[in-house]
Amino acid sequence: MIASNEKVGVIGSGSWGTALALIAAEKNVPVALWGRNPEAATALAMSRVNGNYLPGTVLPENITPTSDLRDLTDCGLLIFAVPSKVVRAVAGQVGRQHLQKNAILLSCIKGIENSTGKRVSEILSEVIPSHPVAVLSGPNHAEEIADHLPAAAVIGAEQEDTALWLQSFFTLPWFRTYTSTDVIGIEWGAAVKNVFALASGITSGLGLGDNARAALITRGLAEMIRIGSAFGGRRETFQGLSGVGDLIATCFSEHSRNYRVGKMLGKGLTLETIQNSMHMVAEGVPNTESIHDSARKLGVRTPLIDMVYAILYGGLKPADAISELLSRDPRPEEDDR
């Protein structure tokens, strides 16, 4: 296991990556914050403020912005916080460096890979083998983390010593962590909630009220449990921080990019127009496709995911999607088939 004062590398300098770097910096260790754009890294090093993502938050001196992957070779902990669609490519670049032998790879990415249906931890293990891999997830908006507002997360790892070390590292007076061995459940819950955040935003954009959104979130949880359990996750995991906890936060908060995208869709804007107006990735958009495809392969019933997929990729109007959902045949609530 790595030393408590080991250098930490954060891969991805967006809002979430910057927030994670701030957490690591609280432990009084050197932190390398990597971004792919050299000009942006240089500007961040000079200004000490990530204005595009976390305006107003000043980076402490022990965080060093960089675009050079060689600055990660002496890190005992590598935290991945890039968009899920680029994680394989970025991990490949990182893996070609001479990394520290026992460096821990920690995924803080919420997504499922298109075409393969693989979780991020699976990708990291495949691309950078022979390193312990763990995941961190929960209802954690980067803006609130940066402001030291109380939050909690769950750390998943198959190796108990890895999970316990990470729990100790990610424990602060305002940030509490729990451990779990259910890596599969944590990652599926984290990814699927993005789809329901889009749906929640759509109901808000359509002006359908709190009753409709509460019903959607409740049935979304049932859907999350069905698909996550089908892939090997434990039911109780989806009732925890990476499942219902993250679902609540992302379906109700304007901090959530997925919620904001859904809200604009509900108001009639096109997906292309919305994406062109954003400088951050809403993971729910690509993940709706990968999760929908994964559900079809296993024959899991996912009406909400299907409707979001049809809105994003099939041209279905949001109002028509709501009508289709409400006109389905009645079912018992406890029917998990």
N, C-alpha and C positions, 0 to 999 in steps of 0.2 A: 504494500500500500504506500501511496506517496506521502511525503512529509507535509506537515501542516502549514509550512511556510513556502511551499512550492509555487512556482510561477503558474498562472492560469492564462489560458488562451480562449478568447471568445470569438467564434467564427460567425460573422454577420454583424454589421454595425447599424442595423435599423433600430427601431424603437425597443424591441424586445431584447436584442443583443446588447444594446447600450444599458438597458435596465439590469440585465444579468451581470454585466461588467461592474455596475455600481454595487450590486450585492457582493460580488467577489472582492471588490476593493475595500469593503467594510472589514474584511478579514486581515487587512494590512499586508497583503501579498502583492507582488508585481502582477499587473494584468495587461496582456496584449489584446487590443480590440481590433480585429482584422476586418477590413472591407476591401472589396475588389477594385475600387476606384482610387488610384494613387492621389489624384488631385483632392478628392474628398477627404482622404485620410490626412493629407498634409494640412488642409484647412481646419479639420477637427483638432489636430495637434496644436495648431496655433490659437484657435478661438476658445478651445476647451468646452464648446457648446455644440451639441448636435441639433442645430436649428431646424432641420427638415423633419426630425422625428421626435425629439424631446426638448423643445425650446424652453429656455429658462433654467435647465438643469446643467450645472457646471461640473465637469469631470474632475475628480480629485487627481492629484499629481501622480499617484501610482498606477493610473491607467494610461497606457501608451497606444494611441491609434497607429495603425500600420496597414500597408497593403502588401507587405512582403511575407510570404508564408514561412520563410526561414526564421522569422521571429517566433514561430510556434514550436520549434524543434526542442526547446528546453522546458516545455510546459508539462507539468505532471497531470493537469486536468485540461481537456479540450472540450469546450461547450459549443455545440452546434446550434445556431439560431438563424439559419438562412431559410428562404422559402423552400417548401418541400419539393417543388419542381426542379430545383437546381442542386439538391443535396447530393445526388450521386456524382455529378460532375465536380462539385466543390470537394467532396470527400476524396475523390480520386486525386485531386491536386494535393490535398493535405497528406494523403497516404504515400505520395511519392517523396515526401520529405523524410529525413532521418529522425523520426519521432523518438522520444524517450521510451524506453522499453516497456515500462509498466503504466504508461499514461492512460488515464481513464477517459473514455469517450462518452460524453453526456449529451443526449439528444433532448433539446427543448423545442422541438419542431412538431407541429400538430398536422399530420397529413399522411396520406396513403399514396404510394407511387402509381402514376398512370401506367397502363399496359401490364405491369407485373403484379399489382395489388400488394406490394410489399410494404411493411411498416419501416419507419426510418431506422430503428435499431437493427433490423435485418439488413438494410442497405449498408450501414456502417460496419457491421460484422463481416459482410461480404467484401466490401471495398478495402477496409483497413483491418485485416484479420489479426488475431493474436493479441487483442487488447480488450480489457474489460469494458463492457458497454452497459449504460444505464439510461433511464429516461426521467425527466421531470415534467410534471404537468399539474394544472389546477386552475382555479379562477383567478388569474393574475394579469390584470391590465398593466402594461408597461408604465403608463402615466402615473398610476397610483403607487407602483413599486418605487419609482423614482422619487416620489414624495414621502416615502417611508410610511405609507398608510398600512394598517394591519392586513396581513394576507397569509394564506396557507397553501401548501402544495404537497403532492405525493411524489416520492422518488421510487422508481421501480428498477429492480436489478435481480438477476438470478443468484448472484453471489452475495451472501449476507454481509461480508466484510466491506464490499464495495458500497452497498446501500447504507450501512451504518456510518462509513466515513463521509459519504456525501451528505447524509442527514446532519452530521455534526458541522460540516462546512457551511451548509445552507440553513443554519439556525441562527437567527438574530432576534433581538428583543421585539421586533415588529414583523418578523417572517418566521413562521413555524412550518416544519416539514414532518411528514409521516413516511413510513417505508412500506413497501409491498413487493411480493415476488411475482405479481401478475402483470408482467410487462405487456402482454398481449392486450389485456383489458384496458390498461391505462392508455395505450396508444390508439386503440379503436375508439374509446370514449372521446379522447381529445380530438380526433379527426372528425367523427360523425357530428359532434355538436356544432361544427362550423356550418354544416348544411342546414341545421335547424335554426341557426342564427340568421341565415339568409331568409328562411321562411318566416321567422318572427318579424324581421324587418319589413317583409312584404305585407304582412297583416297590418302593421303599423302604417305603412305607406298608403294602404287601401282604406285606412280609418275604420278598421273592423272592431276595435275596442279591446278591453282587457280580457273579457270572457273568451274571445276567440284565441287570443295569444296564450292564455293559460291552458286552454284545451290543446292547442298545438304543441306546447312544450311538454305537457303530460304524455301525449301520444307519441311525441318524439322520443321521450325517454324509453317508452315501450319498444319503439323501433330500434333504438340504440342497443338495448339489451338483446333483442332478437339477433341482430347482425353481429354484434360483438361476441355473443355467446357462441354463435355458429362458427366463429373463427378461433374459439378456444379461450376467450376471456371469461372471468368469473362474474356471476351476476352481482355479487356484492360490490365489486369494483365500480360498476356503473352507478351504484347508489352513493359513491364517494366523491372525492374532490375532482377527479379527472372526468367524472360522468356528470351527475346531476349538479355538482357544484359549478363546474365550468359552463354547463348548459344554462344555468340561471344567470350567471354573470354576462355571458355573451349574448343572450337573447333579450336582455333588458337594457343594456348599456350603450350609450352613444360612443363610448370608447371603442366598441367592437366594430372593426372594419366590415365584417360580414353583415352585421345588423344594419350598418349604414348603407351598404350596397343593396341589401334587400329592400330597405325603405325607399331608396330611389327607384328601384324596379317597380315597387308598388305604386309609386307616383307617376309611372309611365315612361321613365327614361330608359333608353336602350342600354344593354350591357356594354356595348362598345363605347358609348358616350361616357358611361360611369367610369370604366377602367381608364379611359384617356384622361380623366380628371384627377386620378389618384396617383400619388407617387409611392404608395405602399401596396403590398399584395394582400388581397382578401383570399385566404386559403380555401374558403368554402367554394369558390368558383371552380378551380381545377379539381378539388376533392369531391365535389358532387359527381363528377364524371367517373373518377376512379372508384368511389364507394358504390355508385349505382352499378357499375360493371361487376364489381366484386359480389354484390348481392345477387345479381342475375346468375352468376356462375354457380352459386350455392343454392339458388332457388329460395332465397329469403324474402318474405313479404315486406315491402317497404313503400307503402303508398305515399308518404310525405316526401321521401327522398325522390321517388319517381316523379312527383309533381314539380319539385324544384328543378330536377334534371330537364323536364319538358319545358319549363319556363326559360332556362338558360340556353338549352341546346336544341329545342324543338319548336321554338316560336310560340308556345302556348302563352296566352295572356294571363296575368296573375288573377284577375277576377274570374276567368273561366276555370282556372285551376281550383279555386276555392269551391266553385259550384260542383266540380267533379268530385272533390273530396267529400262534400256533404251529401252527395247523391248516391254514394256507394251503399251496397247492401248492409243492413245492420249486423253487428257481431257482438258476442259476449266480451266484456272488457278484459277478462282474464285469458282470452284466447291468444296464445303466443305462437300459434302456427304461422 
